[in-house]
Amino acid sequence: MILIDGKQTAAIIRKEIAAEVESMVRAGKRPPHLAAILAGNDGGSITYV
């Protein structure tokens, strides 16, 4: 059985993503972002947006 350290793995992935975003920004591209679109008036959907 292999035990995976989730915190260590997450830290490595975060560093890789940060380096990739930094490279994109230095190349003149915009940094990634999240956009949410609400379609309709469903109460549950409104809670999450």
PDB file of N, H, CA, C and O in Angstrom:
ATOM      1  N   MET A   1       0.842  -1.181   0.000  1.00  0.00           N
ATOM      2  CA  MET A   1       0.000   0.000   0.000  1.00  0.00           C
ATOM      3  C   MET A   1       0.886   1.243   0.000  1.00  0.00           C
ATOM      4  O   MET A   1       1.864   1.319   0.743  1.00  0.00           O
ATOM      5  N   ILE A   2       0.537   2.200  -0.829  1.00  0.00           N
ATOM      6  H   ILE A   2      -0.257   2.137  -1.433  1.00  0.00           H
ATOM      7  CA  ILE A   2       1.293   3.443  -0.917  1.00  0.00           C
ATOM      8  C   ILE A   2       0.497   4.539  -0.235  1.00  0.00           C
ATOM      9  O   ILE A   2      -0.689   4.723  -0.509  1.00  0.00           O
ATOM     10  N   LEU A   3       1.158   5.265   0.653  1.00  0.00           N
ATOM     11  H   LEU A   3       2.121   5.116   0.876  1.00  0.00           H
ATOM     12  CA  LEU A   3       0.530   6.379   1.351  1.00  0.00           C
ATOM     13  C   LEU A   3       0.938   7.676   0.663  1.00  0.00           C
ATOM     14  O   LEU A   3       2.126   7.959   0.511  1.00  0.00           O
ATOM     15  N   ILE A   4      -0.042   8.453   0.253  1.00  0.00           N
ATOM     16  H   ILE A   4      -1.008   8.223   0.377  1.00  0.00           H
ATOM     17  CA  ILE A   4       0.218   9.710  -0.441  1.00  0.00           C
ATOM     18  C   ILE A   4      -0.030  10.860   0.518  1.00  0.00           C
ATOM     19  O   ILE A   4      -1.083  10.934   1.153  1.00  0.00           O
ATOM     20  N   ASP A   5       0.947  11.762   0.623  1.00  0.00           N
ATOM     21  H   ASP A   5       1.802  11.702   0.108  1.00  0.00           H
ATOM     22  CA  ASP A   5       0.802  12.951   1.469  1.00  0.00           C
ATOM     23  C   ASP A   5       0.092  14.022   0.652  1.00  0.00           C
ATOM     24  O   ASP A   5       0.703  14.674  -0.195  1.00  0.00           O
ATOM     25  N   GLY A   6      -1.197  14.198   0.908  1.00  0.00           N
ATOM     26  H   GLY A   6      -1.693  13.668   1.596  1.00  0.00           H
ATOM     27  CA  GLY A   6      -2.004  15.135   0.139  1.00  0.00           C
ATOM     28  C   GLY A   6      -1.546  16.571   0.256  1.00  0.00           C
ATOM     29  O   GLY A   6      -1.572  17.316  -0.724  1.00  0.00           O
ATOM     30  N   LYS A   7      -1.121  16.972   1.460  1.00  0.00           N
ATOM     31  H   LYS A   7      -1.100  16.367   2.256  1.00  0.00           H
ATOM     32  CA  LYS A   7      -0.680  18.357   1.657  1.00  0.00           C
ATOM     33  C   LYS A   7       0.582  18.641   0.855  1.00  0.00           C
ATOM     34  O   LYS A   7       0.710  19.700   0.242  1.00  0.00           O
ATOM     35  N   GLN A   8       1.499  17.706   0.860  1.00  0.00           N
ATOM     36  H   GLN A   8       1.394  16.845   1.358  1.00  0.00           H
ATOM     37  CA  GLN A   8       2.736  17.887   0.106  1.00  0.00           C
ATOM     38  C   GLN A   8       2.451  17.904  -1.399  1.00  0.00           C
ATOM     39  O   GLN A   8       2.996  18.732  -2.129  1.00  0.00           O
ATOM     40  N   THR A   9       1.609  17.003  -1.849  1.00  0.00           N
ATOM     41  H   THR A   9       1.167  16.330  -1.257  1.00  0.00           H
ATOM     42  CA  THR A   9       1.248  16.956  -3.264  1.00  0.00           C
ATOM     43  C   THR A   9       0.563  18.247  -3.691  1.00  0.00           C
ATOM     44  O   THR A   9       0.863  18.785  -4.757  1.00  0.00           O
ATOM     45  N   ALA A  10      -0.360  18.751  -2.863  1.00  0.00           N
ATOM     46  H   ALA A  10      -0.604  18.314  -1.997  1.00  0.00           H
ATOM     47  CA  ALA A  10      -1.055  20.005  -3.169  1.00  0.00           C
ATOM     48  C   ALA A  10      -0.077  21.168  -3.233  1.00  0.00           C
ATOM     49  O   ALA A  10      -0.200  22.035  -4.099  1.00  0.00           O
ATOM     50  N   ALA A  11       0.895  21.196  -2.325  1.00  0.00           N
ATOM     51  H   ALA A  11       0.996  20.492  -1.622  1.00  0.00           H
ATOM     52  CA  ALA A  11       1.888  22.276  -2.318  1.00  0.00           C
ATOM     53  C   ALA A  11       2.714  22.259  -3.602  1.00  0.00           C
ATOM     54  O   ALA A  11       3.012  23.312  -4.167  1.00  0.00           O
ATOM     55  N   ILE A  12       3.078  21.081  -4.055  1.00  0.00           N
ATOM     56  H   ILE A  12       2.836  20.226  -3.596  1.00  0.00           H
ATOM     57  CA  ILE A  12       3.851  20.957  -5.293  1.00  0.00           C
ATOM     58  C   ILE A  12       3.026  21.447  -6.484  1.00  0.00           C
ATOM     59  O   ILE A  12       3.526  22.185  -7.333  1.00  0.00           O
ATOM     60  N   ILE A  13       1.764  21.032  -6.537  1.00  0.00           N
ATOM     61  H   ILE A  13       1.358  20.432  -5.847  1.00  0.00           H
ATOM     62  CA  ILE A  13       0.894  21.443  -7.641  1.00  0.00           C
ATOM     63  C   ILE A  13       0.687  22.948  -7.623  1.00  0.00           C
ATOM     64  O   ILE A  13       0.699  23.585  -8.676  1.00  0.00           O
ATOM     65  N   ARG A  14       0.494  23.532  -6.430  1.00  0.00           N
ATOM     66  H   ARG A  14       0.484  23.015  -5.575  1.00  0.00           H
ATOM     67  CA  ARG A  14       0.313  24.987  -6.333  1.00  0.00           C
ATOM     68  C   ARG A  14       1.541  25.731  -6.852  1.00  0.00           C
ATOM     69  O   ARG A  14       1.407  26.740  -7.544  1.00  0.00           O
ATOM     70  N   LYS A  15       2.737  25.239  -6.522  1.00  0.00           N
ATOM     71  H   LYS A  15       2.846  24.420  -5.960  1.00  0.00           H
ATOM     72  CA  LYS A  15       3.967  25.879  -6.996  1.00  0.00           C
ATOM     73  C   LYS A  15       4.063  25.801  -8.513  1.00  0.00           C
ATOM     74  O   LYS A  15       4.457  26.768  -9.165  1.00  0.00           O
ATOM     75  N   GLU A  16       3.701  24.648  -9.077  1.00  0.00           N
ATOM     76  H   GLU A  16       3.380  23.863  -8.548  1.00  0.00           H
ATOM     77  CA  GLU A  16       3.747  24.486 -10.532  1.00  0.00           C
ATOM     78  C   GLU A  16       2.768  25.438 -11.218  1.00  0.00           C
ATOM     79  O   GLU A  16       3.100  26.065 -12.224  1.00  0.00           O
ATOM     80  N   ILE A  17       1.568  25.539 -10.666  1.00  0.00           N
ATOM     81  H   ILE A  17       1.298  25.030  -9.848  1.00  0.00           H
ATOM     82  CA  ILE A  17       0.565  26.430 -11.253  1.00  0.00           C
ATOM     83  C   ILE A  17       1.003  27.884 -11.127  1.00  0.00           C
ATOM     84  O   ILE A  17       0.856  28.661 -12.071  1.00  0.00           O
ATOM     85  N   ALA A  18       1.539  28.257  -9.968  1.00  0.00           N
ATOM     86  H   ALA A  18       1.659  27.626  -9.201  1.00  0.00           H
ATOM     87  CA  ALA A  18       2.001  29.638  -9.768  1.00  0.00           C
ATOM     88  C   ALA A  18       3.092  29.988 -10.773  1.00  0.00           C
ATOM     89  O   ALA A  18       3.099  31.092 -11.318  1.00  0.00           O
ATOM     90  N   ALA A  19       4.008  29.064 -11.024  1.00  0.00           N
ATOM     91  H   ALA A  19       4.002  28.167 -10.581  1.00  0.00           H
ATOM     92  CA  ALA A  19       5.082  29.313 -11.988  1.00  0.00           C
ATOM     93  C   ALA A  19       4.517  29.457 -13.398  1.00  0.00           C
ATOM     94  O   ALA A  19       4.966  30.306 -14.168  1.00  0.00           O
ATOM     95  N   GLU A  20       3.539  28.631 -13.731  1.00  0.00           N
ATOM     96  H   GLU A  20       3.174  27.941 -13.106  1.00  0.00           H
ATOM     97  CA  GLU A  20       2.937  28.709 -15.064  1.00  0.00           C
ATOM     98  C   GLU A  20       2.187  30.031 -15.252  1.00  0.00           C
ATOM     99  O   GLU A  20       2.281  30.650 -16.312  1.00  0.00           O
ATOM    100  N   VAL A  21       1.450  30.461 -14.238  1.00  0.00           N
ATOM    101  H   VAL A  21       1.373  29.958 -13.377  1.00  0.00           H
ATOM    102  CA  VAL A  21       0.721  31.729 -14.322  1.00  0.00           C
ATOM    103  C   VAL A  21       1.699  32.892 -14.420  1.00  0.00           C
ATOM    104  O   VAL A  21       1.489  33.821 -15.199  1.00  0.00           O
ATOM    105  N   GLU A  22       2.764  32.843 -13.633  1.00  0.00           N
ATOM    106  H   GLU A  22       2.935  32.089 -12.999  1.00  0.00           H
ATOM    107  CA  GLU A  22       3.774  33.906 -13.685  1.00  0.00           C
ATOM    108  C   GLU A  22       4.379  34.000 -15.080  1.00  0.00           C
ATOM    109  O   GLU A  22       4.605  35.097 -15.591  1.00  0.00           O
ATOM    110  N   SER A  23       4.638  32.858 -15.689  1.00  0.00           N
ATOM    111  H   SER A  23       4.454  31.967 -15.273  1.00  0.00           H
ATOM    112  CA  SER A  23       5.186  32.831 -17.040  1.00  0.00           C
ATOM    113  C   SER A  23       4.203  33.435 -18.043  1.00  0.00           C
ATOM    114  O   SER A  23       4.600  34.178 -18.940  1.00  0.00           O
ATOM    115  N   MET A  24       2.926  33.111 -17.887  1.00  0.00           N
ATOM    116  H   MET A  24       2.603  32.507 -17.159  1.00  0.00           H
ATOM    117  CA  MET A  24       1.901  33.664 -18.778  1.00  0.00           C
ATOM    118  C   MET A  24       1.825  35.182 -18.647  1.00  0.00           C
ATOM    119  O   MET A  24       1.745  35.893 -19.649  1.00  0.00           O
ATOM    120  N   VAL A  25       1.851  35.673 -17.419  1.00  0.00           N
ATOM    121  H   VAL A  25       1.916  35.096 -16.605  1.00  0.00           H
ATOM    122  CA  VAL A  25       1.750  37.116 -17.177  1.00  0.00           C
ATOM    123  C   VAL A  25       2.972  37.829 -17.751  1.00  0.00           C
ATOM    124  O   VAL A  25       2.846  38.897 -18.352  1.00  0.00           O
ATOM    125  N   ARG A  26       4.158  37.240 -17.568  1.00  0.00           N
ATOM    126  H   ARG A  26       4.261  36.373 -17.080  1.00  0.00           H
ATOM    127  CA  ARG A  26       5.365  37.844 -18.124  1.00  0.00           C
ATOM    128  C   ARG A  26       5.325  37.891 -19.645  1.00  0.00           C
ATOM    129  O   ARG A  26       5.934  38.766 -20.260  1.00  0.00           O
ATOM    130  N   ALA A  27       4.604  36.943 -20.256  1.00  0.00           N
ATOM    131  H   ALA A  27       4.109  36.232 -19.757  1.00  0.00           H
ATOM    132  CA  ALA A  27       4.483  36.900 -21.713  1.00  0.00           C
ATOM    133  C   ALA A  27       3.402  37.859 -22.217  1.00  0.00           C
ATOM    134  O   ALA A  27       3.127  37.914 -23.416  1.00  0.00           O
ATOM    135  N   GLY A  28       2.791  38.609 -21.301  1.00  0.00           N
ATOM    136  H   GLY A  28       3.014  38.564 -20.327  1.00  0.00           H
ATOM    137  CA  GLY A  28       1.798  39.598 -21.703  1.00  0.00           C
ATOM    138  C   GLY A  28       0.368  39.100 -21.714  1.00  0.00           C
ATOM    139  O   GLY A  28      -0.538  39.818 -22.137  1.00  0.00           O
ATOM    140  N   LYS A  29       0.156  37.883 -21.256  1.00  0.00           N
ATOM    141  H   LYS A  29       0.892  37.300 -20.913  1.00  0.00           H
ATOM    142  CA  LYS A  29      -1.204  37.343 -21.213  1.00  0.00           C
ATOM    143  C   LYS A  29      -1.861  37.689 -19.880  1.00  0.00           C
ATOM    144  O   LYS A  29      -1.184  37.971 -18.891  1.00  0.00           O
ATOM    145  N   ARG A  30      -3.174  37.661 -19.873  1.00  0.00           N
ATOM    146  H   ARG A  30      -3.724  37.431 -20.676  1.00  0.00           H
ATOM    147  CA  ARG A  30      -3.897  37.929 -18.632  1.00  0.00           C
ATOM    148  C   ARG A  30      -3.873  36.688 -17.744  1.00  0.00           C
ATOM    149  O   ARG A  30      -3.878  35.565 -18.247  1.00  0.00           O
ATOM    150  N   PRO A  31      -3.847  36.886 -16.422  1.00  0.00           N
ATOM    151  CA  PRO A  31      -3.896  35.728 -15.531  1.00  0.00           C
ATOM    152  C   PRO A  31      -5.275  35.068 -15.583  1.00  0.00           C
ATOM    153  O   PRO A  31      -6.271  35.746 -15.834  1.00  0.00           O
ATOM    154  N   PRO A  32      -5.344  33.770 -15.351  1.00  0.00           N
ATOM    155  CA  PRO A  32      -6.636  33.090 -15.371  1.00  0.00           C
ATOM    156  C   PRO A  32      -7.525  33.576 -14.225  1.00  0.00           C
ATOM    157  O   PRO A  32      -7.040  34.007 -13.178  1.00  0.00           O
ATOM    158  N   HIS A  33      -8.827  33.496 -14.450  1.00  0.00           N
ATOM    159  H   HIS A  33      -9.220  33.146 -15.300  1.00  0.00           H
ATOM    160  CA  HIS A  33      -9.780  33.898 -13.421  1.00  0.00           C
ATOM    161  C   HIS A  33     -11.049  33.070 -13.579  1.00  0.00           C
ATOM    162  O   HIS A  33     -11.230  32.371 -14.576  1.00  0.00           O
ATOM    163  N   LEU A  34     -11.903  33.157 -12.607  1.00  0.00           N
ATOM    164  H   LEU A  34     -11.757  33.725 -11.797  1.00  0.00           H
ATOM    165  CA  LEU A  34     -13.156  32.410 -12.629  1.00  0.00           C
ATOM    166  C   LEU A  34     -14.308  33.357 -12.919  1.00  0.00           C
ATOM    167  O   LEU A  34     -14.404  34.428 -12.320  1.00  0.00           O
ATOM    168  N   ALA A  35     -15.166  32.968 -13.822  1.00  0.00           N
ATOM    169  H   ALA A  35     -15.088  32.097 -14.308  1.00  0.00           H
ATOM    170  CA  ALA A  35     -16.369  33.749 -14.120  1.00  0.00           C
ATOM    171  C   ALA A  35     -17.577  32.843 -13.912  1.00  0.00           C
ATOM    172  O   ALA A  35     -17.595  31.707 -14.384  1.00  0.00           O
ATOM    173  N   ALA A  36     -18.570  33.341 -13.215  1.00  0.00           N
ATOM    174  H   ALA A  36     -18.555  34.264 -12.831  1.00  0.00           H
ATOM    175  CA  ALA A  36     -19.796  32.577 -12.978  1.00  0.00           C
ATOM    176  C   ALA A  36     -20.957  33.283 -13.659  1.00  0.00           C
ATOM    177  O   ALA A  36     -21.091  34.504 -13.582  1.00  0.00           O
ATOM    178  N   ILE A  37     -21.783  32.509 -14.319  1.00  0.00           N
ATOM    179  H   ILE A  37     -21.674  31.517 -14.382  1.00  0.00           H
ATOM    180  CA  ILE A  37     -22.943  33.057 -15.014  1.00  0.00           C
ATOM    181  C   ILE A  37     -24.189  32.433 -14.411  1.00  0.00           C
ATOM    182  O   ILE A  37     -24.299  31.210 -14.325  1.00  0.00           O
ATOM    183  N   LEU A  38     -25.121  33.266 -13.997  1.00  0.00           N
ATOM    184  H   LEU A  38     -25.032  34.260 -14.067  1.00  0.00           H
ATOM    185  CA  LEU A  38     -26.373  32.791 -13.426  1.00  0.00           C
ATOM    186  C   LEU A  38     -27.441  32.802 -14.510  1.00  0.00           C
ATOM    187  O   LEU A  38     -27.732  33.843 -15.098  1.00  0.00           O
ATOM    188  N   ALA A  39     -28.020  31.640 -14.768  1.00  0.00           N
ATOM    189  H   ALA A  39     -27.784  30.794 -14.290  1.00  0.00           H
ATOM    190  CA  ALA A  39     -29.097  31.535 -15.756  1.00  0.00           C
ATOM    191  C   ALA A  39     -30.368  31.126 -15.023  1.00  0.00           C
ATOM    192  O   ALA A  39     -30.433  30.039 -14.449  1.00  0.00           O
ATOM    193  N   GLY A  40     -31.356  31.973 -15.039  1.00  0.00           N
ATOM    194  H   GLY A  40     -31.303  32.856 -15.505  1.00  0.00           H
ATOM    195  CA  GLY A  40     -32.613  31.667 -14.365  1.00  0.00           C
ATOM    196  C   GLY A  40     -32.643  32.220 -12.950  1.00  0.00           C
ATOM    197  O   GLY A  40     -31.736  32.942 -12.536  1.00  0.00           O
ATOM    198  N   ASN A  41     -33.686  31.877 -12.215  1.00  0.00           N
ATOM    199  H   ASN A  41     -34.423  31.289 -12.551  1.00  0.00           H
ATOM    200  CA  ASN A  41     -33.864  32.391 -10.860  1.00  0.00           C
ATOM    201  C   ASN A  41     -33.983  31.279  -9.829  1.00  0.00           C
ATOM    202  O   ASN A  41     -34.687  31.433  -8.831  1.00  0.00           O
ATOM    203  N   ASP A  42     -33.311  30.174 -10.056  1.00  0.00           N
ATOM    204  H   ASP A  42     -32.739  30.049 -10.867  1.00  0.00           H
ATOM    205  CA  ASP A  42     -33.364  29.069  -9.114  1.00  0.00           C
ATOM    206  C   ASP A  42     -32.669  29.459  -7.817  1.00  0.00           C
ATOM    207  O   ASP A  42     -31.514  29.885  -7.836  1.00  0.00           O
ATOM    208  N   GLY A  43     -33.363  29.318  -6.690  1.00  0.00           N
ATOM    209  H   GLY A  43     -34.301  28.972  -6.674  1.00  0.00           H
ATOM    210  CA  GLY A  43     -32.817  29.723  -5.399  1.00  0.00           C
ATOM    211  C   GLY A  43     -31.511  29.036  -5.054  1.00  0.00           C
ATOM    212  O   GLY A  43     -30.597  29.664  -4.519  1.00  0.00           O
ATOM    213  N   GLY A  44     -31.416  27.740  -5.360  1.00  0.00           N
ATOM    214  H   GLY A  44     -32.158  27.230  -5.795  1.00  0.00           H
ATOM    215  CA  GLY A  44     -30.181  27.015  -5.084  1.00  0.00           C
ATOM    216  C   GLY A  44     -29.016  27.547  -5.878  1.00  0.00           C
ATOM    217  O   GLY A  44     -27.903  27.649  -5.363  1.00  0.00           O
ATOM    218  N   SER A  45     -29.259  27.888  -7.126  1.00  0.00           N
ATOM    219  H   SER A  45     -30.164  27.805  -7.545  1.00  0.00           H
ATOM    220  CA  SER A  45     -28.201  28.442  -7.970  1.00  0.00           C
ATOM    221  C   SER A  45     -27.749  29.801  -7.460  1.00  0.00           C
ATOM    222  O   SER A  45     -26.556  30.104  -7.463  1.00  0.00           O
ATOM    223  N   ILE A  46     -28.693  30.614  -7.023  1.00  0.00           N
ATOM    224  H   ILE A  46     -29.662  30.368  -7.020  1.00  0.00           H
ATOM    225  CA  ILE A  46     -28.364  31.945  -6.509  1.00  0.00           C
ATOM    226  C   ILE A  46     -27.453  31.833  -5.295  1.00  0.00           C
ATOM    227  O   ILE A  46     -26.558  32.658  -5.109  1.00  0.00           O
ATOM    228  N   THR A  47     -27.676  30.817  -4.469  1.00  0.00           N
ATOM    229  H   THR A  47     -28.403  30.146  -4.620  1.00  0.00           H
ATOM    230  CA  THR A  47     -26.851  30.613  -3.280  1.00  0.00           C
ATOM    231  C   THR A  47     -25.388  30.417  -3.643  1.00  0.00           C
ATOM    232  O   THR A  47     -24.506  30.907  -2.938  1.00  0.00           O
ATOM    233  N   TYR A  48     -25.119  29.711  -4.728  1.00  0.00           N
ATOM    234  H   TYR A  48     -25.836  29.313  -5.300  1.00  0.00           H
ATOM    235  CA  TYR A  48     -23.749  29.394  -5.100  1.00  0.00           C
ATOM    236  C   TYR A  48     -23.075  30.463  -5.938  1.00  0.00           C
ATOM    237  O   TYR A  48     -21.857  30.422  -6.111  1.00  0.00           O
ATOM    238  N   VAL A  49     -23.825  31.417  -6.463  1.00  0.00           N
ATOM    239  H   VAL A  49     -24.814  31.450  -6.322  1.00  0.00           H
ATOM    240  CA  VAL A  49     -23.229  32.440  -7.328  1.00  0.00           C
ATOM    241  C   VAL A  49     -23.037  33.710  -6.610  1.00  0.00           C
ATOM    242  O   VAL A  49     -22.546  34.679  -7.189  1.00  0.00           O
TER     243      VAL A  49
END
